[in-house]
Amino acid sequence: MVTFAFDERYAKECGGSDPAVFINRLIYWLRENRANNRHFHDGHWWSYNTYEELSDIFTWLNEQQIRRMIKKLETDKVILIGHFAKNGNPNSPPSRTNGDAFVDESKYLDDTPSVENEGADDESAKNIRKSLVELPSVENEGRNGATDDPHASK
């Protein structure tokens, strides 16, 4: 089983638990990329996934639901969506892989506890741990940015 969590502040700000779970997972992926100094472009840390890969991760959502949710998060200026050429080569055709980054990284990456930060003692971390939701396991989380992506340049 994979455990997904969300901060209820994000659920209130972004319209429900699904975007909040996505945001929490994106926080994790982008922190991993920042810690490993990879996928930094245009002043932002990025995570790369296709909608199909995201639907394999968030198994209760289909590709269309994920597409609408991500578009709404972009419209609400929570995330940026990037479409990068394969291997960073401007002459390559665009990849089907989307890049996701936060508009305001400091809000999400600098002081926000995530479910992976189990040692945190502040109230937000306690709230996250209280709102855990168990979901079926996903064998491979795709090219979530926390792993090397052959379509993305470093």
C-alpha positions as CSV (number, residue, x, y, z in Angstrom):
1,M,0.0,0.0,0.0
2,V,1.1,3.5,-0.7
3,T,0.0,6.1,1.8
4,F,-0.9,9.6,0.5
5,A,-1.4,12.6,2.7
6,F,-2.3,16.2,2.4
7,D,-2.3,19.4,4.4
8,E,-5.9,20.5,4.9
9,R,-4.7,24.1,4.1
10,Y,-4.1,23.0,0.6
11,A,-7.4,21.3,0.4
12,K,-9.2,24.5,1.4
13,E,-7.0,26.7,-0.9
14,C,-7.1,24.5,-4.0
15,G,-10.6,22.9,-3.9
16,G,-10.4,19.5,-2.3
17,S,-8.4,16.6,-1.2
18,D,-7.2,15.5,-4.7
19,P,-5.3,18.7,-5.5
20,A,-4.0,18.7,-1.9
21,V,-2.6,15.2,-2.3
22,F,-1.1,16.1,-5.7
23,I,0.5,19.2,-4.1
24,N,2.0,17.2,-1.2
25,R,3.4,14.7,-3.6
26,L,4.8,17.5,-5.8
27,I,6.4,19.0,-2.7
28,Y,8.2,15.7,-2.1
29,W,9.4,15.3,-5.7
30,L,10.7,18.8,-5.9
31,R,12.5,18.6,-2.6
32,E,14.2,15.5,-3.8
33,N,15.2,17.2,-7.0
34,R,16.5,20.2,-5.1
35,A,18.4,18.0,-2.7
36,N,20.0,16.1,-5.6
37,N,20.5,19.3,-7.7
38,R,18.6,18.1,-10.7
39,H,15.8,19.4,-13.0
40,F,16.4,23.1,-12.2
41,H,15.3,25.2,-15.2
42,D,14.1,28.8,-15.7
43,G,14.5,29.5,-12.0
44,H,12.3,26.6,-10.8
45,W,12.7,23.0,-9.7
46,W,10.6,20.7,-11.9
47,S,9.0,17.3,-11.8
48,Y,8.3,15.4,-15.0
49,N,5.4,13.1,-15.7
50,T,2.9,12.2,-18.4
51,Y,-0.8,12.2,-17.5
52,E,-0.7,8.4,-17.9
53,E,2.1,8.1,-15.4
54,L,0.2,10.3,-12.9
55,S,-2.9,8.2,-13.3
56,D,-0.8,5.1,-12.4
57,I,0.3,6.9,-9.3
58,F,-3.0,8.5,-8.3
59,T,-5.0,5.4,-9.1
60,W,-8.4,6.8,-8.1
61,L,-8.1,9.5,-10.8
62,N,-8.2,9.0,-14.6
63,E,-6.0,11.0,-17.0
64,Q,-8.8,13.5,-17.8
65,Q,-9.4,14.2,-14.1
66,I,-5.7,14.7,-13.6
67,R,-5.4,17.0,-16.7
68,R,-8.3,19.1,-15.4
69,M,-6.9,19.3,-11.9
70,I,-3.5,20.4,-13.1
71,K,-5.0,22.9,-15.5
72,K,-7.0,24.4,-12.6
73,L,-3.9,24.6,-10.4
74,E,-2.1,26.4,-13.2
75,T,-5.1,28.8,-13.7
76,D,-5.1,29.5,-10.0
77,K,-1.4,30.3,-10.2
78,V,-0.4,27.5,-7.8
79,I,1.8,25.6,-10.4
80,L,3.6,26.2,-13.6
81,I,3.3,23.7,-16.5
82,G,6.3,23.3,-18.8
83,H,6.6,21.4,-22.0
84,F,10.3,20.7,-22.5
85,A,12.1,19.2,-25.5
86,K,13.7,15.8,-25.2
87,N,17.2,16.0,-23.6
88,G,17.0,19.8,-23.5
89,N,17.8,20.0,-27.3
90,P,15.7,22.8,-28.8
91,N,15.7,21.0,-32.1
92,S,14.0,17.9,-30.6
93,P,10.3,17.5,-30.9
94,P,8.4,18.3,-27.6
95,S,8.0,15.4,-25.3
96,R,4.6,14.2,-24.1
97,T,6.0,14.6,-20.6
98,N,4.8,17.6,-18.7
99,G,6.9,19.5,-16.2
100,D,5.3,20.8,-13.1
101,A,6.7,23.4,-10.7
102,F,5.4,25.8,-8.1
103,V,4.8,29.4,-9.0
104,D,5.8,30.4,-5.4
105,E,8.4,27.8,-4.4
106,S,9.1,29.4,-1.1
107,K,5.5,28.8,0.0
108,Y,5.7,25.1,-0.6
109,L,9.3,24.0,-0.6
110,D,11.0,26.0,2.2
111,D,8.9,25.7,5.3
112,T,6.1,23.2,4.5
113,P,6.3,19.9,6.3
114,S,5.5,16.9,4.1
115,V,4.5,13.4,5.0
116,E,8.1,12.3,4.5
117,N,9.2,14.7,7.3
118,E,8.0,12.4,10.1
119,G,10.3,13.9,12.6
120,A,8.8,17.4,12.5
121,D,7.1,18.5,15.7
122,D,5.2,21.5,14.4
123,E,1.4,21.6,14.2
124,S,1.3,21.3,10.4
125,A,3.2,18.1,10.4
126,K,0.9,16.7,13.1
127,N,-2.1,17.6,10.9
128,I,-0.6,15.9,7.9
129,R,0.0,12.7,9.8
130,K,-3.6,12.9,11.1
131,S,-5.0,13.1,7.5
132,L,-3.3,10.1,6.0
133,V,-5.3,8.2,3.4
134,E,-4.3,4.6,2.5
135,L,-4.5,3.7,-1.2
136,P,-3.5,0.7,-3.3
137,S,0.2,0.3,-3.9
138,V,1.8,1.6,-7.2
139,E,4.7,-0.4,-8.4
140,N,6.4,2.3,-10.3
141,E,5.8,6.0,-9.8
142,G,7.0,6.8,-13.3
143,R,9.3,9.7,-14.1
144,N,8.2,11.8,-11.2
145,G,11.3,13.9,-11.1
146,A,12.6,12.1,-8.1
147,T,14.2,9.6,-10.6
148,D,16.2,10.3,-13.6
149,D,14.2,11.3,-16.7
150,P,15.7,10.6,-20.1
151,H,13.5,13.4,-21.6
152,A,14.7,16.1,-19.2
153,S,18.0,17.9,-19.1
154,K,19.7,18.6,-15.8
